Protein backbone atom coordinates (compact mmCIF):
# COMPACT_ATOMS: atom_id res chain seq x y z
CA UNK A 1 0.00 0.00 0.00
CA UNK A 2 1.37 3.41 -0.97
CA UNK A 3 2.14 5.98 1.70
CA UNK A 4 -0.14 9.03 1.82
CA UNK A 5 2.95 11.19 2.27
CA UNK A 6 4.41 10.03 -1.05
CA UNK A 7 4.09 12.82 -3.62
CA UNK A 8 2.74 12.22 -7.12
CA UNK A 9 5.50 12.29 -9.74
CA UNK A 10 3.72 15.05 -11.67
CA UNK A 11 3.77 17.39 -8.68
CA UNK A 12 7.44 16.65 -7.99
CA UNK A 13 8.31 17.29 -11.61
CA UNK A 14 6.44 20.60 -11.59
CA UNK A 15 8.45 21.67 -8.53
CA UNK A 16 11.64 20.55 -10.28
CA UNK A 17 10.64 22.68 -13.29
CA UNK A 18 10.22 25.63 -10.94
CA UNK A 19 13.66 25.12 -9.37
CA UNK A 20 15.58 24.29 -12.56
CA UNK A 21 18.57 26.51 -13.12
CA UNK A 22 19.18 25.29 -16.66
CA UNK A 23 17.05 23.20 -19.02
CA UNK A 24 18.28 21.38 -22.11
CA UNK A 25 15.80 20.40 -24.82
CA UNK A 26 16.66 17.57 -27.23
CA UNK A 27 14.02 16.82 -29.90
CA UNK A 28 14.26 13.26 -31.21
CA UNK A 29 14.51 12.26 -34.84
CA UNK A 30 12.40 9.42 -36.19
CA UNK A 31 15.32 7.01 -35.69
CA UNK A 32 15.40 7.86 -31.96
CA UNK A 33 18.55 9.97 -31.94
CA UNK A 34 18.65 13.51 -30.58
CA UNK A 35 18.60 16.14 -33.32
CA UNK A 36 20.42 18.84 -31.32
CA UNK A 37 20.56 20.39 -27.86
CA UNK A 38 18.64 23.62 -27.33
CA UNK A 39 18.21 25.82 -24.29
CA UNK A 40 14.72 25.76 -22.82
CA UNK A 41 13.14 26.77 -19.51
CA UNK A 42 11.39 25.18 -16.56
CA UNK A 43 8.13 27.09 -17.21
CA UNK A 44 8.05 25.72 -20.77
CA UNK A 45 8.37 22.13 -19.56
CA UNK A 46 5.78 22.75 -16.81
CA UNK A 47 3.34 24.24 -19.32
CA UNK A 48 3.64 21.14 -21.53
CA UNK A 49 3.09 18.81 -18.57
CA UNK A 50 -0.01 20.76 -17.49
CA UNK A 51 -1.29 20.62 -21.09
CA UNK A 52 -1.46 16.84 -20.80
CA UNK A 53 1.79 15.65 -22.31
CA UNK A 54 2.65 11.99 -21.81
CA UNK A 55 5.97 11.87 -19.97
CA UNK A 56 8.45 9.63 -18.24
CA UNK A 57 10.78 11.22 -15.70
CA UNK A 58 13.70 10.10 -13.59
CA UNK A 59 16.26 11.87 -11.44
CA UNK A 60 19.78 11.15 -10.26
CA UNK A 61 20.10 10.57 -6.54
CA UNK A 62 23.87 10.87 -6.17
CA UNK A 63 25.35 14.34 -6.65
CA UNK A 64 27.55 14.92 -9.66
CA UNK A 65 30.86 16.77 -9.75
CA UNK A 66 29.89 20.48 -9.68
CA UNK A 67 32.75 21.56 -11.97
CA UNK A 68 31.75 19.44 -14.97
CA UNK A 69 27.99 20.02 -15.07
CA UNK A 70 25.65 23.04 -14.74
CA UNK A 71 24.29 21.71 -11.42
CA UNK A 72 24.74 18.68 -9.15
CA UNK A 73 21.40 16.98 -9.83
CA UNK A 74 19.25 16.55 -12.91
CA UNK A 75 15.86 15.25 -13.93
CA UNK A 76 15.68 13.45 -17.26
CA UNK A 77 12.25 13.88 -18.83
CA UNK A 78 11.03 12.28 -22.03
CA UNK A 79 7.70 13.62 -23.25
CA UNK A 80 5.38 13.57 -26.20
CA UNK A 81 2.60 16.10 -26.72
CA UNK A 82 -0.15 14.73 -28.97
CA UNK A 83 1.20 13.28 -32.20
CA UNK A 84 4.27 15.52 -32.18
CA UNK A 85 7.65 13.81 -32.01
CA UNK A 86 9.16 12.87 -28.67
CA UNK A 87 11.36 15.42 -26.92
CA UNK A 88 13.90 14.75 -24.18
CA UNK A 89 14.61 17.36 -21.53
CA UNK A 90 17.30 17.55 -18.90
CA UNK A 91 16.48 19.84 -15.97
CA UNK A 92 19.55 20.78 -13.94
CA UNK A 93 18.95 21.54 -10.25
CA UNK A 94 21.08 22.35 -7.24
CA UNK A 95 18.46 20.65 -5.02
CA UNK A 96 18.46 16.88 -4.56
CA UNK A 97 15.31 14.81 -5.24
CA UNK A 98 14.89 14.48 -1.46
CA UNK A 99 14.97 18.28 -1.07
CA UNK A 100 12.31 18.55 -3.79
CA UNK A 101 10.16 16.05 -1.83
CA UNK A 102 10.72 18.07 1.36
CA UNK A 103 9.56 21.22 -0.41
CA UNK A 104 6.46 19.37 -1.64
CA UNK A 105 5.70 18.22 1.94
CA UNK A 106 6.15 21.75 3.31
CA UNK A 107 3.80 23.17 0.68
CA UNK A 108 1.26 20.43 1.43
CA UNK A 109 1.34 21.29 5.15
CA UNK A 110 1.02 25.03 4.41
CA UNK A 111 -1.91 24.33 2.07
CA UNK A 112 -3.60 22.22 4.77
CA UNK A 113 -3.12 24.94 7.37
CA UNK A 114 -4.43 27.60 4.98
CA UNK A 115 -7.46 25.47 4.11
CA UNK A 116 -8.24 25.03 7.82
CA UNK A 117 -8.61 28.79 8.32
CA UNK A 118 -11.99 30.50 7.97
CA UNK A 119 -12.41 31.86 4.45
CA UNK A 120 -12.06 35.50 5.46
CA UNK A 121 -8.70 34.88 7.11
CA UNK A 122 -7.10 33.04 4.19
CA UNK A 123 -4.25 34.73 2.42
CA UNK A 124 -2.05 33.39 -0.29
CA UNK A 125 1.06 33.31 1.91
CA UNK A 126 0.09 34.33 5.46
CA UNK A 127 3.32 32.86 6.88
CA UNK A 128 5.75 34.49 4.47
CA UNK A 129 7.51 32.79 1.58
CA UNK A 130 8.00 29.02 1.83
C-alpha positions in Angstrom: 0.0 0.0 0.0 1.4 3.4 -1.0 2.1 6.0 1.7 -0.1 9.0 1.8 3.0 11.2 2.3 4.4 10.0 -1.1 4.1 12.8 -3.6 2.7 12.2 -7.1 5.5 12.3 -9.7 3.7 15.0 -11.7 3.8 17.4 -8.7 7.4 16.6 -8.0 8.3 17.3 -11.6 6.4 20.6 -11.6 8.4 21.7 -8.5 11.6 20.5 -10.3 10.6 22.7 -13.3 10.2 25.6 -10.9 13.7 25.1 -9.4 15.6 24.3 -12.6 18.6 26.5 -13.1 19.2 25.3 -16.7 17.0 23.2 -19.0 18.3 21.4 -22.1 15.8 20.4 -24.8 16.7 17.6 -27.2 14.0 16.8 -29.9 14.3 13.3 -31.2 14.5 12.3 -34.8 12.4 9.4 -36.2 15.3 7.0 -35.7 15.4 7.9 -32.0 18.6 10.0 -31.9 18.7 13.5 -30.6 18.6 16.1 -33.3 20.4 18.8 -31.3 20.6 20.4 -27.9 18.6 23.6 -27.3 18.2 25.8 -24.3 14.7 25.8 -22.8 13.1 26.8 -19.5 11.4 25.2 -16.6 8.1 27.1 -17.2 8.0 25.7 -20.8 8.4 22.1 -19.6 5.8 22.8 -16.8 3.3 24.2 -19.3 3.6 21.1 -21.5 3.1 18.8 -18.6 0.0 20.8 -17.5 -1.3 20.6 -21.1 -1.5 16.8 -20.8 1.8 15.7 -22.3 2.7 12.0 -21.8 6.0 11.9 -20.0 8.4 9.6 -18.2 10.8 11.2 -15.7 13.7 10.1 -13.6 16.3 11.9 -11.4 19.8 11.1 -10.3 20.1 10.6 -6.5 23.9 10.9 -6.2 25.4 14.3 -6.7 27.5 14.9 -9.7 30.9 16.8 -9.7 29.9 20.5 -9.7 32.7 21.6 -12.0 31.8 19.4 -15.0 28.0 20.0 -15.1 25.6 23.0 -14.7 24.3 21.7 -11.4 24.7 18.7 -9.1 21.4 17.0 -9.8 19.3 16.5 -12.9 15.9 15.3 -13.9 15.7 13.4 -17.3 12.3 13.9 -18.8 11.0 12.3 -22.0 7.7 13.6 -23.2 5.4 13.6 -26.2 2.6 16.1 -26.7 -0.2 14.7 -29.0 1.2 13.3 -32.2 4.3 15.5 -32.2 7.6 13.8 -32.0 9.2 12.9 -28.7 11.4 15.4 -26.9 13.9 14.7 -24.2 14.6 17.4 -21.5 17.3 17.5 -18.9 16.5 19.8 -16.0 19.6 20.8 -13.9 18.9 21.5 -10.3 21.1 22.3 -7.2 18.5 20.6 -5.0 18.5 16.9 -4.6 15.3 14.8 -5.2 14.9 14.5 -1.5 15.0 18.3 -1.1 12.3 18.6 -3.8 10.2 16.1 -1.8 10.7 18.1 1.4 9.6 21.2 -0.4 6.5 19.4 -1.6 5.7 18.2 1.9 6.1 21.8 3.3 3.8 23.2 0.7 1.3 20.4 1.4 1.3 21.3 5.2 1.0 25.0 4.4 -1.9 24.3 2.1 -3.6 22.2 4.8 -3.1 24.9 7.4 -4.4 27.6 5.0 -7.5 25.5 4.1 -8.2 25.0 7.8 -8.6 28.8 8.3 -12.0 30.5 8.0 -12.4 31.9 4.4 -12.1 35.5 5.5 -8.7 34.9 7.1 -7.1 33.0 4.2 -4.3 34.7 2.4 -2.0 33.4 -0.3 1.1 33.3 1.9 0.1 34.3 5.5 3.3 32.9 6.9 5.8 34.5 4.5 7.5 32.8 1.6 8.0 29.0 1.8 
